[in-house]
Each structure stands twice: as C-alpha cells, then as structure tokens.
Amino acid sequence: MSDKRTESRLNFLANAGWAGAKVEILAADASFRSYYRVGHGERRCVLMDAPPPEEDVRPFVAIARYLGQLGFSAPKVLAEDERRGFLLLEDLGDDTYTRVFDAGGDQERLYEIAVDTLVHLHELSSAKTAPVEIPPYDMEKLVNEAMLFVDWYMPAVGKPVSDHARKAYEDSWRTSFAGVAEKRETLVLRDYHVDNLMWLPERAGTARCGLLDFQDALIGARAYDLMSLIEDARRDVDHQRADRLIARYVAACGDVHETALRRDIAILGAGRHAKVIGIFTRLCNRDGKPQYLSHIPRVWRLLEYDLGHSALKPVADWFTEHVPAELRVTPTPKPQPTEAANDR
C-alpha cells in the first residue's frame, strides 16, 4: 500500500470520527480490496479499502442497505467515501462458518441455517424489489465467465486452444446456459459459501447467518447461491449432505421442482467451476498468488461431476475432445519477477 493511500485511509477515518484509532490488517482477498479492523476504546468497526479505478464501492453500499432493509445480517455501512473507495462497516466479528467448523461447531445445523437464509432471501427479493442498478446474470455474463477457462487455464497447461475450438467452446456453453440465462428469480449473491458466512448466535432466525462479499450480486436464477454453498471451491461437501440441503430447500420453498432445480445447479455449477479454474490460474500467473492453485483439484472434481448431467452434453463433449485426463491438472506456477527485476 502506497504512503499516499495510507494517508487517505487515515484521513477518511479521522473525518468519520475515528482519529487515533488502532488499525490492523484483517484480510485481503482475490480482488484489489483489503480490510482492516479499527478499534477505538470499546468501539470497533471494519474498514474496506477498495481503490478506484479497479474497485467501486457503490454496489456494495446499495446491496448492503437492501439486505439490511430485508432484515438480513449484512454489515451496516457506517461511513463512506465512494470517490476514494473507502467504507466503514459494522464489525460482525471473527466467527466465519469456516472458523466455527474448524473449531468443532455443528456443521449440519449451520448449513441448514444457511439454506434457510437463502429460502428467506428468495422469498423477499426479486428483480422488482432489488436496487435498480443491479444488472441481470444474463447469457453474456455467464458465457464470459466460462471463457476464463480457455483464456487462462489452457495456455497455462501448454495447450492454448485454436480460434475454432474456442468458438466451439463458447457455442457449447450458450446451448447449455439457454435454460437458465433468462431467469430473473432473485438476488444472487454469487459467493455464498462458508468463508463468506458469519455465525451470529446472539441474533434470531436467519439473521444468525451474517453475509459478506456480495458486492458483485446480480439478478438471476435461485439455484446459483445454493449451488455455491454445496459445491464449494474451497471446502469439500459430501453428496449426502448436499442432497439433504437440496431437499430442505425444496421442502421449504414449496414451489420448486427438485428435478429442475438440480438441472440448474449442474449447469450453473459447471459454469462456475470452469470460471474458477480460470480465475485461480490467473491469480497465480498474473497476480502472483499461487495459494489458489491448491483448490484446483477439488474444482476439477466438481466440474467433472456436473458435466455428467445430460443438460451439459455439448460442454462435456467439448471437454472430452479438447481436455483429456492428462490435462486436468494443477498448472505449474510461472516464475515471478524478482524485486530487482521489477525495479529495472
């Protein structure tokens, strides 16, 4: 972080009434955002630093307020500087689902509450009630995400695809996405998994499930976030648990046909996993973050599982032809430039 950015961050805190507060790095993620815990006496909050032009805090603010109005536990926005990319947020604590699980917490119960939270969200949110600036999860968005696989992963394993093969890949996804791309059923948070869920046992009902990392939310198919929860790129979820959670969702909604829901989960899951394999490869080779490669074997297993659904036959056929088993690997990280090389 540059000295100028640090100075801007401290000025923002001072203007928001937090001059002299203790500031500690809390987390950085796969984007350009970083987070800090801010403490001043008994007060505590979280600072999001999302530097423009790479980041835009306005979607986060709009969605956080919308979720709060619906009664969900999204962090309250306490202060904002949209032009410089700073937000001061309610501190929801340290108990992510992941940390609670690792400490021996009741996984089944927390997963069930996460599903109940989705049911509640899907009952309350719609394209009509969501902020007008939230765009749809349409065909172009879905296809562009899936293209990250051929743009980043295939070159990384030494097999860049021809223009003809790339076009065939795109066409196969367009065929398979046709059944879900037009759906405008609900707000889709898009990264609904245990790393982004907070356990807040002092709250009631679905408010016990705190929500993080929703700034990229779109309006789309209700199956997406359920898929994101049960087909987690970073954590194994066995098929028996996934089946129970799908059954719980279907029973609670009452108007969802399980066969159709599973079809949408497979289609959206395959698209997400192809995207994630591309993104994790890009994070390593472009951004110097090789730690994401450790998840690629799991994501390959998830992708292969979803490609077994009949709705994905065009995509599965493309993978059979162009990505044989020996190419379904973890890419070797590219050597990163040394500091001295960067200084030249």
Sequence and secondary structure as in RCSB ss.txt:
>XXXX:A:sequence
MSDKRTESRLNFLANAGWAGAKVEILAADASFRSYYRVGHGERRCVLMDAPPPEEDVRPFVAIARYLGQLGFSAP
KVLAEDERRGFLLLEDLGDDTYTRVFDAGGDQERLYEIAVDTLVHLHELSSAKTAPVEIPPYDMEKLVNEAMLFV
DWYMPAVGKPVSDHARKAYEDSWRTSFAGVAEKRETLVLRDYHVDNLMWLPERAGTARCGLLDFQDALIGARAYD
LMSLIEDARRDVDHQRADRLIARYVAACGDVHETALRRDIAILGAGRHAKVIGIFTRLCNRDGKPQYLSHIPRVW
RLLEYDLGHSALKPVADWFTEHVPAELRVTPTPKPQPTEAANDR
>XXXX:A:secstr
  HHHHHHHHHHHHHTT TT EEEEEEE SSS EEEEEEETTEEEEEEE  TTT  SHHHHHHHHHHHHTT B  
 EEEEETTTTEEEEE   S BHHHHHHTT  HHHHHHHHHHHHHHHHHH  TTTS TT  B  HHHHHHHHTHII
IIIHHHTT    HHHHHHHHHHHHHHHTTTTT   EEE S  SGGGEEE TTS GGGGEEE   TT EEE THHH
HHHHHS SSS   HHHHHHHHHHHHHHHSS  HHHHHHHHHHHHHHHHHHHHHHHHHHHHTTS GGGGGGHHHHH
HHHHHHTTSGGGHHHHHHHHHHS GGGSS         HHHHH 
